[in-house]
């Protein structure tokens, strides 16, 4: 591979990485347990909770969102974090209207996860009033935590989403799988480099 192609490839990849770092990509959760009901699996999980809750990380600001539409009664309540020595988690100073959280409580995740929970948060007073309701989000300031830490499992978090259809609830935990758009950006960048290399060979 010529030095020109190597340089072009590095430049394209750097541009893709920089672009993906600026944008807030949505990441999904996985369900670990829920209320047993028709349509749920052996541990009570469906796809409903995971279709509503998502998270993103921009810089040191972690945002957890309830993507339910208006009129959907689902609400995210307790949230728990399991980090490494030196990691910090604090509620961001500014929150959206209608969302009011305090320390304590947490998601009460299954003991089978073997998490060592370091930080717990819960809605202040009534969950349906101050939790993360439809269309709302909650922001945290993280210290000592990167996206790579979440992806490799050294920092993880989970939540309790309630008032799902049938008055069900589910416990969800982090999985760091980029949305398809992120992969598309990488492939597009490599395709551009390949096209440029092909044209250079023809001209040569």
Secondary structure as UniProt FT lines:
FT   HELIX           3..22
FT   STRAND          29..34
FT   TURN            38..39
FT   TURN            42..43
FT   HELIX           48..52
FT   STRAND          53..58
FT   TURN            59..60
FT   STRAND          61..66
FT   TURN            70..71
FT   STRAND          75..82
FT   TURN            85..86
FT   STRAND          88..91
FT   TURN            97..98
FT   STRAND          101..103
FT   HELIX           111..113
FT   STRAND          119..123
FT   HELIX           127..130
FT   TURN            134..135
FT   STRAND          137..143
FT   HELIX           147..151
FT   TURN            152..153
FT   STRAND          156..164
FT   TURN            165..167
FT   STRAND          168..174
FT   HELIX           180..203
//
